[in-house]
Amino acid sequence: GYKGSAIHFMMIDEVQDLTHATMFLLMQVTDYHIFFSGDTAQTIAKGVGFRFCDLRQLFDHDRFQNWNSESVDLEKPAVMQLTQNFRSHGRILDVANSVISLIEQFFPQTIDKLAKENSLLDGPKPVLLNTSSVEHLFNFLFGSSMEDAKTDAGLLNKPPIEFGCDQVIIVRDQAAKEAVPKVLQHALILTVYESKGLEFDDVILYNFFSDSKSVTQWYNIKNVRVTNRAEERVGYRELGQLEESRQEEEETKGEQDETPREIVQEEDDDINKGEEEQNGEAQRRAEDVPDYELETKAGRFNILKNSAWCTELKHLYVAITRPRKRLIFFDQNRDARSSVENYWKSLDVVDV
C-alpha cells in the first residue's frame, strides 16, 4: 500500500483528462476528502471517456477498501454545477452552448446533461470571416490597406507580425501549426490540446474546419431542426443590468446616512426583497439559455460511424471557450464549414 506522507485532502482539476484507474488510485491515497472539478464537454484526451455520473460509481462500497482491507464508510459525493462563466462573455457562450446542444443531440452518452453556462458580460459576436484568402485575414487583423494585397510582393512576403501575449492562433494539430503562413508564424500558435486550460483576449481559430478529417460528418448538422425558440432572449444582459442597478443602489444608500434608522431599515428591507425577486427571476431565465431545442429529421444516425465527429465537436468547444473578448473563425476551405455556418446563422449567434 501507500507508504508516503499522509494526504488528508486532495483537489483535482481537469478531472475529465484522467482515467478511472488514475482517479481510483488517487482516492486510495487520500485520507478524508477529495474534490473533483472538470468539464465533460472538454474530454479530448485520447483513451479517456469521462462523465461525472460515471465517477460516482468509483465510490461503490464493494470496490473501495483501504490498505488494511477494512471497509471504508463512503458517502457518494454530490455533483454541483457551476453555471456562471467568468472568462467569456455571453456572445461567445452562445456559440459554445450551440456546440454543447449538438453533442447532447447526437452523442448523449458522452456528456453530462447540465444547464447551459451564462455570463454577466456582453460583447461582440464571434466572426466568421467571409474569405478564404490569408491576405484578407491579414488585413482584418492588422488594418492594412487592401491596395497592399494587389502589389507584386503581396502581404504574405511582409515581415512577420508580432502578436501580444493575449492573442493566439489556435489550430487542430502539429501539422496544421507548421502549415500556418510565415507572415503569422511569429504569433503565438497553439493546437487545441495545447490551449486547453488557457485563456486569451483574442482567438483566431485557423482552418479548423478546412483541416477536418471528417468533413462529411459535419454534414449531419443539415439534419438538425431548431424548434421551440423563444421570441425574446433573456439572459446575460439582464444579469448585467441587475449588477449595475445593485451598485447604484449601494451608492445611493451611502449618501443617505442622515435618514432616520427606522426609515432606512424599512427601505433596506424593500430593496433587498426587490433584489432577491429580480435576481431570482433573472437567474431562472438565464438558466434557460439557449432558448431553443434541437430535433433531428427522420433517419438513423450511426454513432459508431460518426464517433470521430464527437471528438471534433469537443475540440471545437475547447477552442471556442478560450477567448475573453473576441473570437474569429478563418477557413481557406469555406465549404467545409458551410453546415455549421448555416446552423449558427439560424441561431443568430455569429457575424459573417
N, C-alpha and C positions, 0 to 999 in steps of 0.2 A: 504494500500500500504506500500512500504518500507519506514521506518522512521529513519533508521540508518545513519551513516556518509556517505557523498556523495562519490560515486565511479566514478571517471571520466574515467579511463582507466582500462581495465582488460585483462590479458593474461592467457589463459587456455591451458595447455599442456595435452597430453594423452586424447584428447577430444573424442577419439573413445570409451572410457570407460563410457561415460556419456549418459544418456537417453535424448531424445529430450525434455522432460519436464524439466529436470535439466538445459539444455542449454537455454531453453526459459526463465526460471526464472532468470538466470544469466544475460541474455540480458536485462531483465526488470529493473534490479537494476544498470545497467551501463549507465552513462550519455552520453558519447561521442563515444569512440572507444573500440572495443572488438576484440581480436586476438585469433584465434583458431589454434592449431597445433596438428597433430596426424598422425596415420598411419592405414588405414583401413585393412591392412593385419594383424594387431595385435588386431583385435576385438575378444577378448577371454572372456570378462566379460559376465556372464550369463544374458540373457534377454536383451542384447543390440545388435542392428544391425545398424551400423553406416556407412554412406558414405558421403563424402563431397558434392556430388551432392544433397543429401537429406538435408544437412544443409542449403543450400541456400533457401529452402522453408520456413525456420523459419523467413526469412526477408520479408515475404509477408505483404503488407500494410494492407490487410483486417484483418489480425490476430493480428498484433502488435500495441498496443496502450499503451501510458504511463498511469501513475496512475491518471492523471487528465482527462482521457478519450478523450484526444486530439490526433489526428492522428500524427504520427511521420514520418518525412521525411526520409525514409530509402533508402539507396542505396545497392543493393545486392552486397556482397563482391566478390572480385576477388580471385580465387584459385591459389596460387603459389606453384609450386612443387620444392622441394629441392632434386636434384639427386646425389649430392656429399656426399658420406658417409665418415665420418672422424673417425669412430670406427674400422670397419672391413676392412681387405684387400680384394683385388679383387677376390682371390680364394674362400674365404668364401661367397662373394656376388654372385659368380657364382651358388653355391648351393642354396642360398636364392632365387635368381631370378628364378631358375628352379621350386621352390615351388610356387612362385607367378604365373608362367605360368600355372601350374596345376589348381590353383584356378580360374584364368581367363578363362581357357578352360572349366572346369566343373561347376563352380559356378559364372558366370559373374555378377550376380545381387548382389553379396555380397562384391564387391571390386571395388574401383575406378580404371579405366583403365588409367595407367600412365606410363611414361617412366621408364625403369629399372634403379636402382641405380648403380653407378660406384665408383671406388676408385682410388686414385693416387698410392696406395701402392700395392706391390706384396707380396706373402707369400706362405706358404706350402698349398697344397690341403688338405681339410678335409679328415680324415682317417676313413674307415670302418674296424674295427678290424675283421679279418677273424678267429674268435674263439668264442666259447660260454663259455669258462672257465674263471671264475673270477680270478683264479690263473695266467692265461696268461695275463689278464688285469693288474694285479698287476705288473708282470714282465715288461710289456710295459711301464707302468707309472714310475716305480722306478728303472728299470735296474737290478733287482735281477737276480741271477743265476737260470737258468732253473732246475739245479740239486736240488735246494731247494724245488721245487714243487714235487719232487719224494720222498722226505723223509716222514716218518710216520707222523710227525707233520704237514707238509704242510704249505703253505704260509698263509692259512686262519686262523691259530692259532697264527700267529705272532702278536706282539703289534700293536695297531692302528697307522696309518700313519698320520703325521701332514702335512696338505696342507697349502700353503701360502694363503694370503688374495686375491690373484689374480687368484686362481684356484677354480673351483667349479664343483660339480657333479649335473647335472640337471635331475630330474625325473618327471614323469607325475603328481603324486598326493601324498597326505599324506601317503596313504597306501604303495605306491612304495618307499617312503622315509624310512619308517620303515623296509622295506624288504631288504635294502642295507646291504651287509655283514658287520660284525663287523670290519673287517680289514679296511674298508673305512668309518666307522661311525664317526670318528673324523675329517673327511674332511668337508668342507662347502657343505651342501646338500640342494638344493632348489627345490621346484616344479617349473614348467614352469611359473605359475602365480606369484609366489614369485620373480622370477628372472626378471620379466618384468621391463624394465626401467634401469636395472643394466648392467654393463659390466665387463668383466674379461679377463685376458690374455689367459687362457686355460679353455676350457669347455669340460667335458665328459658327453655326452648325454647317460644316463644309462637306458637300457631296454625300450626305448621309443616305439619301435615297438612291442617288446615282451609283454608289458603291455597293448597294444591296445585292446579296447573292440569292435573294428570294423575292425578286421584283414581282413575279406573277402572283405571289401570295398576298401582296399588298392590294391586289385587285379584289380581295374578299370584302373590302370596305364598300365596294359597289353594291353589295347585298344588304347593306345596313340602311335602315329607315329610321329617321329621327321622329319620335312621337311624343305626345303629351308635353309639348313645350309650353312653358308659362308665358303669358302675354307680356309680362313685365318682370325683368330680372331684379331680384333684391338680394344684396349680398354685401361685398366688402365696402361699397360706397357708404351704405347706411351705417355700418360699423365705424367707419372713419369719421362720419359726421357726429356719431354719438361721442367719440373720444374728444373731438373739438368742442362739442357742447359741454361736456363734463369739465374740461379745462376752463372754459369761460365761466361756468357756474362757480368753480372754485375761486377764480379771481374776483368775481363779484362778491362772494361771501367774505373774502379777505378785506374788502373795502367797507363792510358793514359792521365793524367792531362795536360801534356805539349803539346798535339796535338792542333793546331790552332782551334779556336772556330768554324770557318766556316766548317771545315772538320768534327769536332766532331758532329755538328748539322746534317750534311748530313748523317753521318754514323748512328747516333741515329735514324733518320727517317727511314733508310733502315732496321735497326734491329727491330724497333717497328712494321713496316709493315710486316716484315717476321714473327715476333712472333704472330701477330694477325692472319695472314693467317694460320700458323701452329696450333695455339691454336684452331681456329675456326674449322679447318678440324678434328683435333683430338677429339674435343668435340662432333662434329657431329657424328663421328664414335663411340665414347664411348656411346652416347645416343642410339645406335642401339643394344646394348647388352641386352639380349642374342641374338646372331646372328643365331636364328633358329625359327621355328614356330611349333606349335603342331596341329595335327589333330587327331580326334577320328575315329576309324573304324566304319563300319556300325553297327547300333544297337542303341536302345534308352537308354538314361541314365536318370534314375528317380532321380530327385534332392531331392524330399522329402524323399525317402527311404535311400538316401545317405547323409542326412544332417549332421549326426554325423561325417562323413569323412571331411566335410568342416571345422568343428571345429578343428579336429585333424590336418589338414593341416596348419591352422593358429597357433595352438600351436607349431607345428614343426618349422614354420617360426620364431616365437618369440625365440625359443631355439637356432636356428641356428645363429641368429643375436646378440647373447650375447658376443661371443669371439672377442678379438682384434687380437690374433695371431694364436691359434691352436684350432681345433675342432675335437673331437674324438667320433665316434659312437660305442657303445658296446651293443650287444643284446645276451641274452642267448638262445633265440629262433630265429635263423637266418632266418628260413623260413618265419617268419612274416614280414621281411623287404626285402624279395627277389625281389618283384616287383619294389620297389623304388630303390633298389640297382642296378638292371639291367637298370633302367631308367637313373640313374646318370652315370653309366658306359658308356652308349650310348652317353652321352654328354661329357664324359671325364672330369668330374668336381671333382672326388674323387679318392683317392688311396685306394686300398684294400690290 
